Each structure stands twice: as C-alpha cells, then as structure tokens.
Amino acid sequence: MNNKKIGTDFEHEVCEMFARKGYWVHFIVPDARGAQPFDIIAVKDGNAVAIDCKTCVADTFNISRLEDNQKMAFEKWLKCGNSMPMVIVKHKNKLYVLPYDELKFRKSIKLEDK
C-alpha cells in the first residue's frame, strides 16, 4: 500500500471516530494541486476543531511534516477565536493527539512521551 493511500485511509478512520462520538465531520478534499489547509473539521455542541492527520513509522514526529500552508491555516483558525487545532498522529496503530500549541515551537516530539 502506498503512503497516500495509507494517509487517506487514516483520515477517513479519524472522521469515523469523531462521527461515532457525535460530531458533525467534514473531510476537506485537497484541491487540484493536492493542497488543503488541514484534513478535517469536526463540530459538536458549537465547538469546532481543526484536525490534521499524519501517519508516522518513526517514534518521533518531526514538526517539519506540517506544511507552511497548514501552519498558516492553524494560525488563522486561532485568530478567528476557534479552539486549539490538533494533529493526530498514528504510530504502530496507536493514536497520539498533539495540540498545535505544543508543536509550533518545537522541532520534534517523541511520541512515546505523550
């Protein structure tokens, strides 16, 4: 299975997970260039969450995996008064929820420490 398929499958897995918890979930389809600000918007009880999904084979998530347009979208999301965006990382079939504010000033995060 190629990396794009693995990533897309994981994005749909996260959508289903939030939907089962009662969220309205919208998967943001990439544009013709393959760009998107982040992967998912999930809303429940008036609270919207911006989510980007990443799979990781290493035990460390490198912040460089977030593209500049994703960082800019997360910053704009926060400036508009929304909740903290998150990156959900899948490593060895375990999910790690990394709030954006923990990521933006670091180069990497050891997943097992989370």
N, CA, C and O of each residue as an XYZ file, in Angstrom:
456
protein
N       0.855     -1.178      0.000
C       0.000      0.000      0.000
C       0.897      1.235      0.000
O       1.870      1.289      0.752
N       0.581      2.233     -0.838
C       1.425      3.431     -0.897
C       1.090      4.419      0.219
O       0.041      4.314      0.854
N       1.987      5.378      0.454
C       1.829      6.339      1.554
C       0.558      7.170      1.429
O      -0.101      7.443      2.432
N       0.202      7.579      0.200
C      -1.002      8.388      0.009
C      -2.240      7.609      0.436
O      -3.115      8.154      1.109
N      -2.318      6.349      0.054
C      -3.465      5.504      0.421
C      -3.507      5.292      1.931
O      -4.576      5.353      2.539
N      -2.356      5.045      2.534
C      -2.298      4.869      3.990
C      -2.794      6.128      4.691
O      -3.581      6.051      5.635
N      -2.328      7.299      4.223
C      -2.747      8.564      4.828
C      -4.231      8.826      4.654
O      -4.904      9.245      5.597
N      -4.749      8.583      3.454
C      -6.178      8.803      3.191
C      -7.032      7.860      4.029
O      -8.052      8.273      4.580
N      -6.630      6.617      4.126
C      -7.368      5.664      4.964
C      -7.398      6.134      6.413
O      -8.426      6.025      7.080
N      -6.272      6.658      6.903
C      -6.225      7.139      8.285
C      -7.131      8.362      8.469
O      -7.821      8.471      9.483
N      -7.135      9.273      7.506
C      -8.023     10.444      7.584
C      -9.483     10.005      7.700
O     -10.236     10.561      8.498
N      -9.879      9.021      6.916
C     -11.252      8.513      6.989
C     -11.515      7.800      8.317
O     -12.620      7.875      8.855
N     -10.516      7.118      8.838
C     -10.633      6.472     10.152
C     -10.908      7.522     11.232
O     -11.759      7.318     12.097
N     -10.182      8.649     11.178
C     -10.387      9.713     12.170
C     -11.779     10.341     11.989
O     -12.452     10.641     12.975
N     -12.207     10.537     10.750
C     -13.559     11.058     10.507
C     -14.605     10.153     11.156
O     -15.505     10.631     11.848
N     -14.482      8.861     10.933
C     -15.429      7.905     11.510
C     -15.382      7.908     13.032
O     -16.420      7.801     13.684
N     -14.194      8.030     13.599
C     -14.037      8.048     15.049
C     -14.783      9.245     15.650
O     -15.503      9.098     16.637
N     -14.611     10.427     15.054
C     -15.303     11.611     15.567
C     -16.813     11.513     15.335
O     -17.593     11.923     16.193
N     -17.232     10.977     14.190
C     -18.664     10.819     13.909
C     -19.320      9.905     14.940
O     -20.430     10.181     15.396
N     -18.643      8.820     15.308
C     -19.183      7.904     16.329
C     -19.349      8.595     17.680
O     -20.184      8.196     18.492
N     -18.535      9.649     17.917
C     -18.631     10.388     19.184
C     -19.640     11.535     19.100
O     -19.718     12.365     20.006
N     -20.414     11.580     18.004
C     -21.486     12.558     17.880
C     -21.098     13.868     17.220
O     -21.874     14.823     17.259
N     -19.935     13.943     16.622
C     -19.506     15.151     15.923
C     -20.080     15.180     14.506
O     -20.260     14.136     13.878
N     -20.365     16.382     14.014
C     -20.562     16.592     12.579
C     -19.148     16.695     12.029
O     -18.337     17.471     12.536
N     -18.850     15.920     10.998
C     -17.484     15.835     10.500
C     -17.444     16.153      9.012
O     -18.265     15.668      8.233
N     -16.474     16.975      8.634
C     -16.273     17.286      7.215
C     -14.820     17.031      6.847
O     -13.908     17.615      7.431
N     -14.614     16.148      5.866
C     -13.284     15.889      5.324
C     -13.020     16.926      4.239
O     -13.818     17.068      3.313
N     -11.918     17.646      4.343
C     -11.580     18.674      3.361
C     -10.823     18.011      2.215
O      -9.713     17.507      2.386
N     -11.451     18.027      1.047
C     -10.855     17.393     -0.127
C      -9.752     18.302     -0.665
O      -9.973     19.500     -0.849
N      -8.565     17.744     -0.920
C      -7.474     18.549     -1.479
C      -7.862     19.147     -2.833
O      -8.645     18.562     -3.581
N      -7.302     20.322     -3.135
C      -7.562     20.943     -4.434
C      -6.765     20.216     -5.520
O      -6.112     19.207     -5.256
N      -6.829     20.743     -6.736
C      -6.176     20.086     -7.879
C      -4.668     19.912     -7.675
O      -4.068     18.992     -8.232
N      -4.056     20.796     -6.875
C      -2.612     20.690     -6.592
C      -2.322     19.708     -5.477
O      -1.165     19.370     -5.226
N      -3.377     19.243     -4.798
C      -3.193     18.341     -3.671
C      -3.075     19.067     -2.348
O      -2.789     18.454     -1.319
N      -3.298     20.390     -2.370
C      -3.158     21.197     -1.149
C      -4.494     21.296     -0.409
O      -5.564     21.278     -1.019
N      -4.407     21.399      0.898
C      -5.561     21.639      1.752
C      -5.033     22.272      3.039
O      -3.897     22.013      3.435
N      -5.857     23.107      3.700
C      -5.355     23.764      4.914
C      -5.133     22.778      6.068
O      -4.193     22.932      6.847
N      -5.980     21.791      6.171
C      -5.877     20.683      7.123
C      -6.866     19.636      6.645
O      -7.545     19.859      5.643
N      -6.969     18.522      7.315
C      -7.739     17.399      6.790
C      -9.217     17.398      7.160
O     -10.063     17.040      6.340
N      -9.533     17.797      8.391
C     -10.886     17.571      8.918
C     -11.335     18.761      9.763
O     -10.541     19.376     10.475
N     -12.621     19.066      9.666
C     -13.284     19.952     10.627
C     -14.330     19.085     11.329
O     -15.147     18.440     10.671
N     -14.305     19.069     12.653
C     -15.283     18.324     13.439
C     -15.971     19.308     14.389
O     -15.310     20.102     15.057
N     -17.305     19.246     14.442
C     -18.067     20.191     15.252
C     -19.057     19.443     16.140
O     -19.753     18.529     15.697
N     -19.099     19.862     17.415
C     -20.065     19.301     18.363
C     -20.369     20.358     19.413
O     -19.463     20.992     19.953
N     -21.638     20.538     19.692
C     -22.077     21.481     20.722
C     -21.518     22.888     20.501
O     -21.186     23.584     21.461
N     -21.416     23.299     19.253
C     -20.943     24.645     18.932
C     -19.435     24.816     18.970
O     -18.943     25.928     18.779
N     -18.699     23.764     19.208
C     -17.234     23.827     19.248
C     -16.657     23.135     18.018
O     -16.867     21.942     17.801
N     -15.926     23.910     17.218
C     -15.296     23.380     16.012
C     -13.835     23.058     16.286
O     -13.147     23.788     17.000
N     -13.371     21.955     15.709
C     -11.994     21.520     15.874
C     -11.373     21.322     14.494
O     -11.948     20.648     13.639
N     -10.195     21.913     14.281
C      -9.432     21.701     13.053
C      -8.435     20.584     13.325
O      -7.722     20.603     14.328
N      -8.394     19.600     12.409
C      -7.574     18.410     12.637
C      -6.741     18.112     11.397
O      -7.249     18.137     10.276
N      -5.471     17.834     11.605
C      -4.644     17.294     10.538
C      -4.204     15.912     10.981
O      -3.887     15.705     12.153
N      -4.181     14.967     10.057
C      -3.852     13.577     10.358
C      -2.519     13.212      9.719
O      -2.268     13.528      8.557
N      -1.679     12.552     10.482
C      -0.385     12.104      9.967
C      -0.143     10.674     10.431
O      -0.489     10.303     11.552
N       0.453      9.886      9.557
C       0.946      8.578      9.972
C       2.457      8.688     10.127
O       3.104      9.489      9.452
N       3.006      7.885     11.011
C       4.423      8.015     11.328
C       5.010      6.630     11.595
O       4.507      5.894     12.444
N       6.059      6.280     10.881
C       6.707      4.992     11.129
C       7.755      5.104     12.227
O       8.055      4.118     12.900
N       8.311      6.287     12.413
C       9.301      6.507     13.466
C       8.595      6.807     14.780
O       7.406      7.126     14.794
N       9.325      6.707     15.878
C       8.729      7.003     17.185
C       8.799      8.488     17.536
O       8.432      8.892     18.639
N       9.272      9.291     16.590
C       9.371     10.736     16.770
C       8.641     11.412     15.611
O       8.859     11.075     14.447
N       7.774     12.368     15.940
C       7.074     13.131     14.914
C       7.831     14.435     14.688
O       7.985     15.240     15.607
N       8.295     14.634     13.472
C       9.012     15.858     13.122
C       8.032     16.930     12.680
O       7.194     16.703     11.808
N       8.147     18.090     13.288
C       7.229     19.187     13.016
C       7.341     19.659     11.567
O       6.405     20.258     11.037
N       8.457     19.398     10.935
C       8.630     19.775      9.526
C       7.621     19.064      8.635
O       7.448     19.453      7.479
N       6.955     18.041      9.138
C       5.928     17.345      8.363
C       4.685     18.204      8.179
O       3.871     17.934      7.296
N       4.528     19.245      9.011
C       3.434     20.201      8.797
C       3.882     21.199      7.743
O       4.923     21.841      7.887
N       3.104     21.325      6.698
C       3.448     22.249      5.628
C       3.153     23.682      6.054
O       2.344     23.922      6.950
N       3.825     24.637      5.397
C       3.629     26.052      5.742
C       2.171     26.470      5.630
O       1.672     27.208      6.479
N       1.475     26.002      4.581
C       0.074     26.387      4.434
C      -0.780     25.821      5.570
O      -1.780     26.429      5.951
N      -0.397     24.668      6.113
C      -1.131     24.108      7.239
C      -0.889     24.932      8.502
O      -1.821     25.201      9.260
N       0.351     25.327      8.725
C       0.665     26.167      9.884
C      -0.077     27.507      9.786
O      -0.633     27.986     10.774
N      -0.083     28.109      8.586
C      -0.788     29.387      8.401
C      -2.292     29.216      8.633
O      -2.930     30.084      9.228
N      -2.855     28.107      8.167
C      -4.283     27.855      8.374
C      -4.589     27.678      9.856
O      -5.592     28.197     10.346
N      -3.740     26.952     10.572
C      -3.934     26.789     12.012
C      -3.850     28.136     12.732
O      -4.646     28.409     13.630
N      -2.897     28.974     12.345
C      -2.764     30.296     12.968
C      -4.006     31.150     12.712
O      -4.509     31.802     13.627
N      -4.496     31.150     11.485
C      -5.711     31.914     11.138
C      -6.906     31.356     11.906
O      -7.739     32.115     12.399
N      -6.990     30.035     12.006
C      -8.059     29.375     12.754
C      -8.095     29.909     14.190
O      -9.163     30.224     14.715
N      -6.921     30.006     14.818
C      -6.842     30.511     16.188
C      -7.200     31.992     16.267
O      -7.904     32.410     17.187
N      -6.721     32.791     15.310
C      -7.031     34.222     15.303
C      -8.521     34.489     15.162
O      -9.005     35.539     15.585
N      -9.246     33.557     14.576
C     -10.704     33.695     14.417
C     -11.449     33.270     15.686
O     -12.680     33.268     15.706
N     -10.719     32.914     16.737
C     -11.348     32.591     18.015
C     -11.775     31.148     18.178
O     -12.563     30.834     19.071
N     -11.279     30.279     17.347
C     -11.645     28.867     17.436
C     -10.765     28.115     18.432
O      -9.773     28.645     18.933
N     -11.150     26.873     18.708
C     -10.400     26.041     19.646
C      -9.042     25.653     19.064
O      -8.787     25.819     17.872
N      -8.187     25.138     19.930
C      -6.833     24.766     19.541
C      -6.858     23.670     18.470
O      -7.441     22.609     18.695
N      -6.239     23.908     17.315
C      -6.136     22.853     16.302
C      -5.290     21.696     16.832
O      -4.499     21.859     17.761
N      -5.474     20.536     16.226
C      -4.708     19.379     16.674
C      -4.192     18.577     15.487
O      -4.768     18.583     14.399
N      -3.102     17.899     15.736
C      -2.565     16.935     14.791
C      -2.725     15.581     15.472
O      -2.289     15.385     16.607
N      -3.356     14.654     14.761
C      -3.493     13.300     15.285
C      -2.515     12.430     14.505
O      -2.590     12.321     13.281
N      -1.599     11.817     15.241
C      -0.546     11.010     14.630
C      -0.806      9.545     14.955
O      -1.090      9.188     16.098
N      -0.705      8.710     13.936
C      -0.833      7.263     14.130
C       0.547      6.629     13.993
O       1.222      6.768     12.973
N       0.941      5.928     15.056
C       2.229      5.225     15.083
C       2.001      3.854     15.721
O       1.545      3.756     16.860
N       2.321      2.817     14.983
C       2.140      1.443     15.473
C       0.712      1.210     15.975
O       0.504      0.628     17.039
N      -0.258      1.668     15.200
C      -1.687      1.507     15.497
C      -2.139      2.196     16.779
O      -3.221      1.900     17.285
N      -1.340      3.100     17.306
C      -1.733      3.906     18.458
C      -1.880      5.346     17.991
O      -1.092      5.820     17.172
N      -2.894      6.049     18.515
C      -3.128      7.442     18.133
C      -2.590      8.378     19.197
O      -2.754      8.149     20.396
N      -1.940      9.445     18.728
C      -1.392     10.480     19.600
C      -2.017     11.798     19.193
O      -1.922     12.201     18.034
N      -2.656     12.472     20.136
C      -3.262     13.776     19.872
C      -2.275     14.842     20.315
O      -1.926     14.945     21.491
N      -1.832     15.637     19.338
C      -0.837     16.671     19.604
C      -1.458     18.041     19.361
O      -1.668     18.417     18.207
N      -1.757     18.797     20.412
C      -2.279     20.148     20.221
C      -1.250     21.021     19.499
O      -0.050     20.936     19.762
N      -1.732     21.844     18.604
C      -0.854     22.673     17.784
C       0.072     23.534     18.629
O       1.231     23.722     18.259
N      -0.401     24.062     19.754
C       0.454     24.936     20.564
C       1.657     24.186     21.141
O       2.656     24.814     21.489
N       1.583     22.869     21.248
C       2.740     22.081     21.691
C       3.719     21.841     20.546
O       4.880     21.506     20.783
N       3.264     22.008     19.322
C       4.088     21.718     18.159
C       4.830     22.919     17.607
O       5.971     22.796     17.164
N       4.199     24.068     17.631
C       4.700     25.180     16.819
C       6.060     25.730     17.238
O       6.711     26.404     16.441
N       6.503     25.467     18.450
C       7.800     25.973     18.886
C       8.846     24.861     19.029
O       9.933     25.086     19.562
N       8.509     23.671     18.552
C       9.424     22.537     18.683
C       9.800     22.005     17.307
O       9.134     22.295     16.313
N      10.860     21.235     17.262
C      11.280     20.604     16.001
C      10.750     19.186     15.893
O      10.526     18.681     14.793
N      10.549     18.544     17.041
C      10.053     17.174     17.033
C       9.431     16.840     18.393
O       9.650     17.525     19.392
N       8.656     15.770     18.386
C       8.051     15.273     19.634
C       8.213     13.763     19.650
O       7.846     13.075     18.698
N       8.766     13.262     20.739
C       8.877     11.805     20.940
C       7.475     11.298     21.306
O       6.937     11.654     22.354
N       6.898     10.479     20.452
C       5.514     10.050     20.617
C       5.288      9.238     21.891
O       4.255      9.383     22.545
N       6.212      8.419     22.230
C       6.037      7.573     23.420
C       5.976      8.408     24.710
O       5.509      7.922     25.740
N       6.445      9.653     24.652
C       6.398     10.549     25.817
C       5.022     11.180     25.989
O       4.757     11.798     27.021
N       4.150     11.042     25.013
C       2.823     11.681     25.058
C       1.810     10.798     25.718
O       0.645     11.178     25.840
